[in-house]
Amino acid sequence: MLDFYAVEDLLTPEEKEVQKAARRFLEKEALPHIAEWWERGVFPTHLVPRFAELGFLGATLPPEYGGAGVTSAAYGLICYELERVDSGLRSFVSVQSSLVMYPIYAFGSEEQKRQFLPRLARGEMVGCFGLTEPDGGSDPYGNMKTRARREGDTWVLTGNKMWITNGHLAHLALIWAKDEEGVVRGFLVPTDAKGFQAREVKRKMSLRASATSELILEGVRVPEALRLPKAEGLKAPLSCLTQARFGIAWGAMGALEAVLLEALDFAKSRQSFGRPIAAKQLVQAKLAEMLSWHTEGLLLAWRLARLKDEGRLKPAQVSLAKRQNVKKALEGARLAREILGGSGITLEYHAIRHLLNLETVYTYEGTHEVHTLVLGRELTEESAF
């Protein structure tokens, strides 16, 4: 791992081994093939059982529910290594772990935990998280049109969800809907339920190695037993997004490492005017910026992990890390593409793929602008939303 400030010295032996094991696996099984998967627009479903074997899915959850019980930093390092290969791989694990398994663990009944978490951890079941809708993302409550109407011990769900990672792969969809009193509630919906459809979003130029879908619910009937009993109000789904954003803060630094080291190797070998371009001041300035951003971001992510495990993490702190690290990873990918010149627009190199992926990461799980306003509210105690 690129580690200019020796952050590895701050990791436990278990955390170091998790990172090294993840890198060994991904360099062998994913990195050589990722450009082809991305170009074809397919998610490598055959890797899901391997992710499960390595403990990537629900990694921080207790072993009694199928998790590996590792620290937050260990999970962050998994996200780092996944996104060093591709944002689509990290997105799959992030959704499965933070947006499906976490809410079942945090808001589900004991029966729901026992029924679903071990299967999700083993990769036997894939989940998706249905919050965003076609007409709104940053204002999930105000723009939520999906409705849940109660009929005795059954809920009837009607509505649409959009930009849903894993949607057409999923066996279980966590759907957020307003009830008749306007309260947001979460429902565990089997995707083979009558009236449920998942349509793949195609013609993407970003996150091509990720499954993205529109979900359509037309009078889907869900028993009361599949409602998350402890989830009431928008705070529940937003807390899930906080978990996911934590992983993104780590993952973005993995992508930044990938583009920085690729650009450095290229600069050392590329000759111009009789010297390698690595000897040029402007190229060195770009590389120095990228190294600075990576070093700052890795320290930020590490500190965030320790605060999380100490129970002192605040959502605004996660907003800062997600906002800062993704912005710098995106800017770094652009600089790397510049250093690579014409070669940088081809899939023979990784920079353009990371650049296009990060354009989505910059927007999803809260846009850069929304996280800016979250921090503004934290500082001023005034909401600008």
C-alpha positions as a printed Julia matrix, in Angstrom:
385×3 Matrix{Float64}:
   0.0     0.0     0.0
   1.24    3.47   -0.83
   2.03    4.84    2.63
   4.18    7.99    2.68
   3.5     8.73    6.35
   3.79    5.14    7.64
   0.12    4.77    8.54
   0.75    1.04    8.57
   2.54    1.55   11.9
  -0.84    2.61   13.32
  -2.58   -0.59   12.23
  -3.01   -3.76   14.25
  -1.47   -7.03   12.99
  -4.96   -8.24   12.03
  -5.67   -5.08   10.05
  -2.37   -5.43    8.18
  -3.15   -9.03    7.28
  -6.65   -8.15    6.07
  -5.18   -5.53    3.73
  -2.47   -7.82    2.39
  -4.86  -10.74    1.87
  -7.31   -8.52    0.02
  -4.55   -7.17   -2.23
  -3.17  -10.62   -3.03
  -6.59  -11.89   -4.02
  -7.65   -8.88   -6.05
  -4.35   -8.56   -7.91
  -4.65  -12.18   -8.99
  -8.38  -12.58   -9.59
  -9.66   -9.11  -10.55
  -7.02   -6.62  -11.66
  -5.97   -8.51  -14.84
  -9.59   -8.66  -16.05
 -11.19   -5.45  -14.82
 -10.7    -3.44  -18.03
 -12.51   -6.13  -20.03
 -15.38   -6.32  -17.53
 -15.67   -2.54  -17.52
 -15.61   -2.32  -21.32
 -18.25   -5.04  -21.63
 -20.37   -3.44  -18.93
 -20.65   -6.51  -16.7
 -20.25   -7.09  -12.99
 -18.15  -10.21  -12.2
 -20.75  -12.2   -10.27
 -18.39  -15.16  -10.0
 -16.35  -13.15   -7.47
 -19.22  -12.86   -4.98
 -18.58  -16.27   -3.34
 -14.89  -15.39   -3.11
 -15.7   -12.07   -1.45
 -17.73  -14.06    1.06
 -14.92  -16.57    1.71
 -12.51  -13.72    2.42
 -14.94  -12.09    4.87
 -15.57   -8.96    2.8
 -19.36   -9.07    3.25
 -20.59   -7.6     6.52
 -16.99   -7.66    7.74
 -17.58   -5.66   10.93
 -20.68   -7.57   12.04
 -20.45  -10.19   14.79
 -19.54  -13.76   13.76
 -22.83  -15.03   15.2
 -24.56  -13.34   12.26
 -21.99  -14.38    9.68
 -19.7   -11.36    9.9
 -15.95  -11.43   10.47
 -16.04   -9.11   13.48
 -13.11   -7.02   12.26
 -12.36   -3.4    13.11
 -13.63   -0.46   11.1
 -10.11    0.17    9.8
  -9.91   -3.41    8.53
 -13.17   -2.92    6.66
 -11.88    0.4     5.36
  -8.77   -1.34    4.03
 -10.97   -3.87    2.23
 -12.77   -0.96    0.55
  -9.39    0.61   -0.27
  -8.16   -2.52   -2.03
 -11.45   -3.09   -3.86
 -11.55    0.44   -5.24
  -7.87    0.33   -6.12
  -9.1    -2.17   -8.73
 -12.46   -0.56   -9.53
 -15.18    1.49   -7.87
 -17.75   -1.04   -9.05
 -16.24   -3.79   -6.9
 -16.21   -1.57   -3.83
 -19.78   -0.48   -4.57
 -21.01   -4.07   -4.53
 -19.41   -4.82   -1.17
 -20.43   -1.44    0.24
 -24.1    -1.95   -0.64
 -24.18   -5.53    0.58
 -22.43   -4.67    3.84
 -23.39   -1.12    4.78
 -26.75   -0.64    3.08
 -28.33   -4.08    3.45
 -26.63   -6.07    6.21
 -26.06   -3.11    8.52
 -29.72   -1.94    8.57
 -30.94   -5.49    9.15
 -28.5    -5.75   12.05
 -29.31   -2.28   13.43
 -33.07   -2.09   12.81
 -34.23   -5.65   12.21
 -35.83   -8.18   14.5
 -33.83  -11.08   15.84
 -35.7   -13.38   13.47
 -34.81  -11.17   10.5
 -31.15  -11.12   11.54
 -31.01  -14.91   11.79
 -32.91  -15.4     8.56
 -30.99  -13.04    6.29
 -27.59  -11.99    7.64
 -25.76  -15.36    7.42
 -26.99  -15.9     3.85
 -25.94  -12.4     2.83
 -22.54  -12.9     4.48
 -22.03  -16.17    2.56
 -22.94  -14.49   -0.71
 -25.84  -16.9    -1.2
 -28.12  -13.88   -1.27
 -27.44  -10.47   -2.84
 -29.16   -7.38   -1.51
 -29.88   -3.87   -2.75
 -30.91   -0.6    -1.08
 -33.88    1.28   -2.52
 -33.97    4.89   -1.34
 -33.22    7.15   -4.34
 -36.1     7.84   -6.71
 -36.24    9.1   -10.33
 -37.32   12.62   -9.35
 -35.01   13.21   -6.43
 -31.78   12.21   -4.75
 -30.52   14.92   -2.41
 -33.99   15.41   -0.87
 -35.03   11.82   -0.21
 -37.94   12.67    2.09
 -39.47   15.53    0.15
 -39.24   13.69   -3.17
 -40.2    10.23   -1.92
 -43.25    9.06   -3.84
 -43.04    5.37   -2.97
 -45.91    4.54   -0.64
 -46.67    1.76    1.82
 -50.31    1.14    2.6
 -51.21   -1.25    5.41
 -53.86   -3.91    4.99
 -54.03   -5.92    8.2
 -50.76   -7.84    8.55
 -49.66   -6.92    5.02
 -48.12   -3.8     3.5
 -48.76   -2.85   -0.15
 -45.82   -1.02   -1.76
 -46.11    1.11   -4.88
 -43.43    3.31   -6.43
 -40.12    3.5    -8.29
 -36.48    3.57   -7.21
 -33.6     4.66   -9.44
 -29.81    4.22   -9.67
 -29.93    1.14   -7.46
 -26.64   -0.75   -7.24
 -27.07   -4.55   -7.4
 -30.77   -4.08   -8.27
 -31.17   -6.67  -11.03
 -28.79   -9.08   -9.26
 -30.54   -8.88   -5.91
 -32.59  -11.53   -4.19
 -33.62   -9.09   -1.45
 -34.41   -5.38   -1.78
 -34.51   -3.04    1.21
 -37.2    -0.57    0.15
 -37.84    2.71    1.94
 -41.39    4.05    1.62
 -43.71    6.52    3.32
 -46.69    5.1     5.14
 -50.1     6.76    5.19
 -48.97    9.14    7.95
 -45.85   10.16    6.01
 -43.47    8.15    8.19
 -40.55    6.55    6.34
 -40.34    2.81    6.95
 -38.05    0.05    5.69
 -39.23   -3.2     4.13
 -37.31   -6.35    3.19
 -38.78   -7.27   -0.19
 -37.98  -10.57   -1.94
 -37.31   -9.63   -5.55
 -39.4   -12.54   -6.82
 -42.51  -10.99   -5.23
 -45.42  -10.36   -7.57
 -45.37   -6.81   -8.89
 -41.61   -6.29   -8.36
 -39.4    -5.55  -11.38
 -35.74   -4.6   -11.72
 -34.61   -3.08  -15.01
 -30.91   -2.74  -15.77
 -29.64    0.76  -16.54
 -27.52    0.52  -19.67
 -25.37    2.83  -21.82
 -23.45    4.06  -18.78
 -20.05    5.67  -19.14
 -19.21    5.25  -15.46
 -19.33    2.32  -13.02
 -19.67   -0.01  -15.99
 -18.45   -2.97  -13.93
 -21.34   -2.44  -11.52
 -24.97   -3.52  -11.77
 -27.24   -0.45  -11.78
 -31.02   -0.7   -11.95
 -34.41    0.91  -11.76
 -36.8    -0.8    -9.36
 -40.52   -0.82  -10.07
 -43.04   -1.79   -7.4
 -46.64   -2.19   -8.52
 -48.76   -3.22   -5.56
 -46.07   -5.46   -4.05
 -47.45   -7.17   -0.96
 -45.03   -7.55    1.96
 -45.91   -9.19    5.28
 -45.54   -7.2     8.49
 -42.85   -9.73    9.49
 -40.58   -8.24    6.79
 -40.85   -4.65    7.98
 -37.78   -3.45    9.89
 -39.38   -2.87   13.31
 -36.77   -0.42   14.63
 -36.64    1.78   11.49
 -38.98    4.74   11.76
 -38.31    8.03   10.01
 -35.65    9.24    7.61
 -32.93    8.97   10.24
 -32.77    5.2     9.71
 -31.82    5.18    6.0
 -29.53    8.18    6.5
 -27.62    6.3     9.19
 -27.08    3.5     6.67
 -25.64    6.02    4.22
 -23.23    7.19    6.91
 -21.9     3.64    7.09
 -21.48    3.48    3.32
 -19.78    6.87    3.1
 -17.19    5.68    5.6
 -16.16    2.94    3.16
 -16.08    5.42    0.27
 -13.62    7.65    2.14
 -11.22    4.69    2.24
 -12.01    3.39   -1.24
 -11.29    6.69   -2.97
  -7.74    6.57   -1.65
  -7.31    3.15   -3.22
  -8.28    4.59   -6.59
  -5.89    7.5    -6.04
  -3.03    5.11   -5.3
  -3.75    3.23   -8.52
  -3.65    6.28  -10.77
  -0.68    7.88   -9.01
   1.59    4.85   -9.27
   0.54    4.21  -12.86
   1.35    7.81  -13.79
   4.67    7.63  -11.95
   5.74    4.47  -13.79
   4.72    5.99  -17.11
   6.58    9.24  -16.4
   9.77    7.36  -15.62
   9.71    5.44  -18.89
   8.29    8.04  -21.29
  11.03   10.01  -23.09
  10.59   13.58  -24.32
  13.35   15.89  -25.55
  15.94   13.31  -24.57
  14.86   12.84  -20.96
  12.09   10.97  -19.12
   9.11   13.24  -18.51
   9.52   12.42  -14.8
  12.42   14.9   -14.89
  10.11   17.74  -15.93
   9.03   20.21  -13.26
   5.37   20.32  -14.27
   5.08   16.53  -14.16
   6.77   16.39  -10.75
   4.37   19.06   -9.48
   1.39   16.92  -10.49
   2.85   13.82   -8.86
   3.62   15.77   -5.68
   0.02   17.01   -5.49
  -1.31   13.48   -5.88
   1.02   12.15   -3.18
  -0.03   14.94   -0.81
  -3.72   14.27   -1.38
  -3.26   10.54   -0.84
  -1.27   11.02    2.37
  -3.81   13.45    3.8
  -6.73   11.25    2.79
  -5.27    8.07    4.24
  -4.64    9.75    7.58
  -8.18   11.15    7.5
  -9.67    7.71    6.81
  -7.59    6.05    9.54
  -8.66    8.6    12.15
 -12.28    8.23   11.09
 -12.04    4.47   11.67
 -10.7     4.88   15.19
 -13.44    7.38   16.06
 -16.01    4.94   14.69
 -14.81    2.05   16.84
 -14.69    4.33   19.89
 -18.33    5.28   19.33
 -17.45    8.95   18.83
 -18.1     9.24   15.1
 -20.38   12.07   13.94
 -22.12   12.07   10.53
 -20.54   15.43    9.68
 -17.09   13.92   10.15
 -17.98   11.26    7.6
 -19.28   13.96    5.27
 -15.95   15.75    5.46
 -13.98   12.6     4.65
 -16.25   11.48    1.82
 -16.28   14.97    0.32
 -12.56   15.6     0.6
 -11.23   12.19   -0.38
 -13.45   11.7    -3.41
 -12.74   15.2    -4.7
  -8.99   14.67   -4.43
  -9.15   11.19   -5.95
 -11.07   12.61   -8.91
  -8.63   15.47   -9.34
  -5.75   13.0    -9.06
  -7.23   10.78  -11.76
  -7.43   13.81  -14.05
  -3.79   14.69  -13.4
  -2.77   11.09  -14.04
  -4.66   11.12  -17.32
  -2.8    14.28  -18.31
   0.58   12.7   -17.54
  -0.32    9.67  -19.63
  -1.2    11.87  -22.58
  -2.94   10.06  -25.42
  -2.33    6.72  -23.73
  -4.47    7.93  -20.87
  -7.71    7.68  -22.83
  -7.3     3.95  -23.5
  -8.25    1.01  -21.32
  -4.7    -0.28  -21.63
  -4.17    1.99  -18.65
  -6.38    2.46  -15.59
  -6.58    6.25  -15.29
  -9.55    6.95  -17.58
 -11.61    4.14  -16.04
 -10.97    5.43  -12.52
 -11.65    8.98  -13.67
 -15.03    8.08  -15.14
 -15.96    5.91  -12.14
 -15.08    8.66   -9.69
 -17.39   11.07  -11.5
 -20.22    8.92  -10.13
 -18.68    8.45   -6.68
 -18.39   12.26   -6.49
 -22.18   12.43   -6.88
 -23.62    9.39   -5.14
 -24.02    8.78   -1.4
 -24.57   12.54   -1.07
 -23.28   14.97   -3.68
 -20.17   17.03   -3.05
 -22.38   20.09   -2.69
 -24.7    18.48   -0.14
 -21.77   17.43    2.02
 -20.48   21.0     1.76
 -23.79   22.21    3.22
 -23.67   19.54    5.94
 -20.32   20.93    7.05
 -21.63   24.47    6.8
 -24.54   23.56    9.05
 -22.18   21.88   11.5
 -20.08   25.04   11.73
 -22.84   27.68   11.77
 -25.74   25.76   13.3
 -27.78   27.16   10.41
 -29.22   24.95    7.67
 -28.81   26.16    4.1
 -30.86   23.3     2.65
